[in-house]
Amino acid sequence: MVMRLARMGAFHPTRVSFVRTLVRRMARERWRIERERFNLDAQGYGEVIYRVVTPVGTLRFVAFSNPLDPSERTDRVIATRWDSTFVLTAAKVDDALLANYRENVPLQEAGRCHPFDLVLSRANRSVRLFEHVVDCLADGHQPAFAKLAEVGYLMRTTAVYGNGKFGIGDFEAVRAGGVFSLPFQAEMLTVYLARRLSFDLVEHIARARAPDRAVALDPQVARCLGVGNATGLGMAPFLVTHPRLLDRWVHVRELGLARVRAVERTEPQRVVRFADLLQRARRHVAQWHTDDARQSARIGALASGLGWLSGWSGKTDLAGMRTPWDATMRAAESRGCMELEEMTLSLLLELHPELVDSLENDTGADERLTTVPAMRVHALVMLIERDYGWALDFDFDDAKEQHRFWYYSEEKEEPRLGERFGEPGAEREYPLHVARDICELHETLGALDPSWRERSVAELLLQHPRLRRSVRRVQSLAGTGYAEIRDNVIGEACLPIDMLRCKLAIFGANKFDPKSDRWTRITLFQGAPLPDELGREDVDDWAFPVIPVESYRDDTGSGPLFSMSTV
């Protein structure tokens, strides 16, 4: 039920998403983020270094802000220039290294990187909001919340590279350094620091324009802003090529939900907390806008469903019933809206941090896939039929089930998607076709002489070496519940946007704004505490961020007005 693309494409961020776990860790360990260098001209061009002091080591975020002709500003991966470029490094940045970074970091993948560099990234300013906020601050007042709600960020990243790409340190080297032990924390920290940079840039430019009148961003305003991101097909193959990680990431969500649904009784104050979070979620959804017709319809259904759930919970004695949160989940499921079901999961996980938060430590995995050569062929057949029955249901003699093929572009080393029967290049197909491979394996085993059933996998692979990849996958993933996307990712019906949303939600993204079925814009860290707020008691209370505009109407468009409040 969970690992179908339609549901994965309805995931929402949760309290075990990576942005949340990073902020909790920074707060728990009292990380300090300090300016080490701030050398910008009046237009905000120059270089900035932030020092990140943690209990186990010090990192540095080195950023370069450069002039960019508007005609060169694009979110596409083919871009060669950006408003800002960054590197997160474990090195102490002396003059020689800074000069090296100055020459190479603005080139991004075309530059030279070092093994002590952890993340390479770049970002562009929001055309609609960046200059508006500068103008407001220079005029001595804060930007209007309604204007912030239109965009939600001052800059958006177009790529965040980690784990050994382009010569930077791979995850094993990062983990050995001691600061990061879980996947993607280094990348999420880079995005968080890019957010801080965007605030510093608008304040600096405003002060340069009007030194006697300019004001700083109010913290309440700053918290409303995150970092945007434009993500395309480059992210999608990860879910297929890292099945053990995918299993862990979805497992912690589902285990957290199971723990909360198993709670026998709840306290009145927790029911009040649920009601408050539900109203916040409704406000959050009211500020989620997209021009994509498919997603817009889903947002409408979600808003309607949350309104219904609010009415249902208001009439239900949750504090007086057994397993109230299981009943709540069942109520959400009765509406037949996956967006509602998945947001209800996120709501319920917020209610019991004592049952959920420790699961963040289980988001890593040993990703090695190994063959078991001594296994008997009949045991392999049993594994396939037990774990991959979903794959055997596809008919790959139907052209629609082989409509697409994945490949990597030679120029940018980025994934692309072609149409098998209408475009050249299928001979260079990248092997994401798990369902097709498993069907081929099962068919081959079924055609063997019965005497083969007691022979070993080693003997099988000597005779049929092309089956090695499939056999290794079946054996290595035996018993994992969430390692495979239980759909055909080369079929005509596949929407890659569902794969993107799944991974981005696990990162902690919200406000999904698809621009096609192959790329989307999102926001990260909207509502998150600022670096100097990490000591606040409510530091972890920023789920379903809301920008406090004057009011919004309910899902019918004609209902009562709800007051907005900041998270």
Secondary structure, 3 states (H helix, E strand, C coil): CCCCHHHHCCCCCCCCCHHHHHHHHHHHCCCEEEEEEEEECCCCCEEEEEEEEECCEEEEEEEEECCCCHHHCCCCCCCCCCCEEEEEECCCCCHHHHHHHHHHHHHHHHCCCCCCEEEEEEEEECCCCHHHHHHHHHCCCCCCHHHHHHHCEEEEEEEEECCCHHHCCCHHHHHHCCCCCCCCHHHHHHHHHHHHHHHHHHHHHHHHHCCCCCCCCCHHHHHCCEEEEEECHHHCCHHHHCHHHHHHHHHHHHHHHHHHHCCCCCCHHHHHHHHHHHHHHHHHHHCCCCCCHHHHHHHHHHHHHHHHHHHHHHCCCHHHCCCHHHHHHHHHHCCCCHHHHHHHHHHHHHHCHHHHHHHHHHCCCCCCCCCCCCCEHHHHHHHHHHHCHHHHCCCCCCHHHHCEEEEECCCCCCEEEEECCCCCCHHHCCCCCHHHHHHHHHHHHHCCCHHHHHCEHHHHHHHCHHHHHHHHHHHHCCCCCCCCCCCCCCCCCCCHHHHHHHHHHHHCCEEEEECCCCCEEEEECCCCCCHHHCCCCCCCCCCCCCCCCCEEECCCCCCCEEECCCC
